[in-house]
Amino acid sequence: MLEELKRRVMEVAKKAQREGMCKHKSGNFSARDKETGYVVITPTSVDREDLQVRDMVVMDLDANVIENPTGLRPTSESLMHLAIYKTRPDVMAVAHTHSQYATTFAILNKPIPAVVYELANLKCSKARIPVAPYGRPGTPALAESVVEPIHEADVCLMQGHGALAVDEGTIEEAYLKVCYVEELAELYYHALTANNGKEPEVFGPEELQSWAYPKEIKFPHKN
């Protein structure tokens, strides 16, 4: 069932581990199938390099396990993924990582402002990467904690925990967004360090929302 979607989620999970975004079995990934509404999600406590397609778990939005042929349990943070799919019906993929710089600001409970214009790609309506309040991993409280921030933006930090990103299209794009979060966190960290802790200048919501593809670029007419 959903073999291609399982493969894609698995490949992103492996890539995240190789790239240092998820160390020591941390983080989790999921994608929703448009036809069935089922969610393919990574299993708990498995080294990503050992993952096989058949290890991926299929769930419904009510947290019922539909398929787990190797007997592995879905990530303990499944409720968080399912809450996002319920509250944002447009979302088709979720990526949750424990990358170093993003998690540092999550520990500090400090939102990341728009230090570079690329934040415009993350649908941050308040020109920041917000922080979801603390919720104990694996609990409904954690699931509830991300609902408001994920309405504000496609990305957020999770207090004392890590980073999260969603996408309306693919798991690959959700992972790319959470990689952007890590890059922005690193830039912000270095800006603060170089400026002796003084906040750098940032872009406001109006400026970020003003972007448009340049009308001066002209394409050949189609017959």
C-alpha positions as CSV (number, residue, x, y, z in Angstrom):
1,M,0.0,0.0,0.0
2,L,1.3,3.5,-1.0
3,E,4.7,2.0,-1.8
4,E,6.0,5.0,-3.8
5,L,5.0,7.4,-1.0
6,K,6.7,5.2,1.5
7,R,9.9,5.2,-0.5
8,R,9.9,9.0,-0.8
9,V,9.3,9.5,2.9
10,M,12.0,6.9,3.7
11,E,14.5,8.6,1.4
12,V,14.0,12.0,3.0
13,A,14.5,10.5,6.4
14,K,17.7,8.9,5.4
15,K,18.9,12.1,3.8
16,A,18.1,14.1,7.0
17,Q,20.3,11.7,9.0
18,R,23.1,11.9,6.4
19,E,23.0,15.6,6.4
20,G,23.1,16.0,10.2
21,M,19.6,17.3,10.5
22,C,18.4,14.3,12.6
23,K,21.1,12.6,14.7
24,H,20.7,9.5,16.9
25,K,17.3,8.4,15.6
26,S,15.8,11.8,16.3
27,G,13.1,13.6,14.2
28,N,10.3,12.2,12.1
29,F,8.7,12.6,8.7
30,S,5.3,12.0,7.1
31,A,3.3,12.5,3.9
32,R,-0.4,12.3,3.2
33,D,-1.9,10.4,0.3
34,K,-4.3,12.6,-1.6
35,E,-6.6,9.7,-2.7
36,T,-7.0,7.8,0.5
37,G,-6.2,10.5,3.1
38,Y,-3.9,8.0,4.8
39,V,-0.6,9.2,6.2
40,V,2.8,7.4,5.6
41,I,5.0,8.1,8.6
42,T,8.5,7.0,9.9
43,P,8.7,4.3,12.6
44,T,10.0,5.0,16.1
45,S,13.6,4.2,17.3
46,V,15.1,2.9,14.1
47,D,18.4,3.9,12.6
48,R,17.5,5.7,9.4
49,E,20.3,3.8,7.5
50,D,18.6,0.5,8.3
51,L,15.1,1.6,7.1
52,Q,13.4,-0.3,4.4
53,V,10.3,0.7,2.5
54,R,8.3,-2.0,4.2
55,D,9.2,-0.5,7.6
56,M,7.2,2.6,6.9
57,V,3.9,2.8,8.8
58,V,0.5,3.8,7.3
59,M,-2.1,5.5,9.6
60,D,-5.4,7.3,9.3
61,L,-6.1,10.7,10.8
62,D,-7.7,9.0,13.9
63,A,-4.4,7.5,14.8
64,N,-5.4,4.0,13.7
65,V,-2.4,2.0,12.3
66,I,-3.6,0.7,8.9
67,E,-0.4,-1.1,7.8
68,N,2.9,-1.9,9.5
69,P,4.1,-5.2,7.9
70,T,7.3,-5.4,9.9
71,G,5.5,-4.7,13.2
72,L,7.3,-1.4,13.9
73,R,5.4,1.3,15.8
74,P,4.9,4.8,14.2
75,T,6.9,7.6,15.7
76,S,5.7,8.6,19.2
77,E,5.1,12.1,17.8
78,S,2.5,10.8,15.3
79,L,-0.3,12.8,17.1
80,M,1.6,16.0,16.2
81,H,1.6,15.1,12.5
82,L,-2.0,14.1,12.5
83,A,-3.0,17.3,14.3
84,I,-1.3,19.3,11.6
85,Y,-3.1,17.5,8.8
86,K,-6.4,18.0,10.6
87,T,-5.9,21.7,11.2
88,R,-4.3,22.5,7.9
89,P,-6.2,20.4,5.2
90,D,-3.9,21.9,2.5
91,V,-0.8,20.3,4.1
92,M,0.5,17.1,2.4
93,A,3.8,16.6,4.2
94,V,5.5,17.3,7.6
95,A,9.2,17.3,8.4
96,H,10.4,17.5,12.0
97,T,14.2,17.7,12.7
98,H,16.5,18.3,15.6
99,S,19.2,20.4,13.8
100,Q,21.7,22.2,15.9
101,Y,21.2,26.0,15.3
102,A,17.4,25.8,15.1
103,T,17.2,23.7,18.2
104,T,19.4,26.2,20.0
105,F,16.9,29.0,19.4
106,A,14.1,26.5,20.3
107,I,15.8,26.0,23.7
108,L,16.0,29.8,24.2
109,N,12.3,30.0,23.2
110,K,13.4,32.7,20.7
111,P,11.7,33.3,17.4
112,I,13.9,33.9,14.4
113,P,13.2,37.2,12.6
114,A,13.5,37.8,8.9
115,V,17.3,38.5,8.8
116,V,17.3,37.6,5.1
117,Y,14.7,37.9,2.4
118,E,14.4,34.1,1.9
119,L,12.0,34.0,4.9
120,A,9.4,35.1,2.3
121,N,9.5,31.5,0.9
122,L,8.3,30.1,4.2
123,K,4.9,31.9,4.4
124,C,5.8,33.6,7.7
125,S,2.9,36.0,8.0
126,K,4.5,37.9,10.9
127,A,8.0,38.0,9.3
128,R,9.4,35.5,11.8
129,I,9.8,31.8,12.5
130,P,7.5,31.4,15.5
131,V,8.1,29.1,18.5
132,A,5.5,26.6,19.6
133,P,5.1,26.4,23.4
134,Y,6.6,23.4,25.1
135,G,4.6,20.1,25.0
136,R,5.9,16.8,26.3
137,P,7.0,14.6,23.3
138,G,4.4,11.9,22.5
139,T,1.5,13.7,24.2
140,P,-1.7,15.4,22.9
141,A,-0.2,18.6,24.5
142,L,2.7,18.5,22.0
143,A,0.2,18.0,19.1
144,E,-1.9,21.0,20.3
145,S,1.2,23.2,20.8
146,V,2.0,23.4,17.1
147,V,-1.5,24.2,15.8
148,E,-1.4,28.0,16.3
149,P,2.2,28.4,15.0
150,I,1.6,26.3,11.9
151,H,-1.3,28.6,11.0
152,E,1.1,31.6,11.3
153,A,3.8,30.1,9.1
154,D,4.8,26.9,7.2
155,V,7.6,26.5,9.7
156,C,8.2,26.8,13.4
157,L,10.5,26.0,16.3
158,M,9.3,23.8,19.1
159,Q,10.4,25.0,22.5
160,G,13.2,22.9,24.0
161,H,12.8,20.4,21.2
162,G,13.6,21.1,17.5
163,A,12.1,22.5,14.2
164,L,9.1,21.7,12.1
165,A,8.0,22.5,8.5
166,V,5.0,21.6,6.4
167,D,4.3,21.8,2.7
168,E,1.2,21.7,0.5
169,G,3.0,19.5,-2.1
170,T,5.7,17.0,-1.2
171,I,7.8,15.6,1.6
172,E,10.9,16.8,-0.3
173,E,9.7,20.4,-0.2
174,A,8.8,20.1,3.5
175,Y,12.3,18.9,4.2
176,L,13.8,21.7,2.1
177,K,11.9,24.2,4.2
178,V,13.2,22.8,7.5
179,C,16.7,23.0,6.0
180,Y,16.0,26.7,5.3
181,V,15.1,27.1,9.0
182,E,18.4,25.6,10.0
183,E,20.3,27.9,7.6
184,L,18.4,31.0,8.8
185,A,19.0,30.0,12.5
186,E,22.7,29.7,11.7
187,L,22.8,33.1,10.0
188,Y,20.9,34.7,12.9
189,Y,23.3,33.1,15.4
190,H,26.4,34.4,13.7
191,A,24.8,37.9,13.2
192,L,24.1,38.1,17.0
193,T,27.6,36.8,17.8
194,A,29.4,39.3,15.4
195,N,27.2,42.1,16.8
196,N,27.9,41.4,20.5
197,G,24.3,40.2,21.0
198,K,22.7,43.3,19.4
199,E,19.7,42.4,17.2
200,P,20.4,42.9,13.5
201,E,18.2,44.8,11.2
202,V,15.3,42.7,9.8
203,F,12.6,42.8,7.1
204,G,9.0,43.5,8.0
205,P,5.9,41.6,6.9
206,E,5.0,44.3,4.3
207,E,8.4,44.0,2.5
208,L,8.3,40.2,2.5
209,Q,4.8,40.2,1.1
210,S,5.7,42.6,-1.7
211,W,7.8,40.1,-3.7
212,A,6.7,39.4,-7.2
213,Y,8.4,37.7,-10.2
214,P,10.0,40.5,-12.3
215,K,7.6,41.7,-15.0
216,E,10.6,42.9,-17.0
217,I,11.4,39.3,-18.0
218,K,9.7,38.5,-21.3
219,F,8.9,35.1,-22.7
220,P,8.3,34.1,-26.3
221,H,4.6,34.0,-27.3
222,K,3.1,30.6,-27.6
223,N,1.2,29.7,-30.8
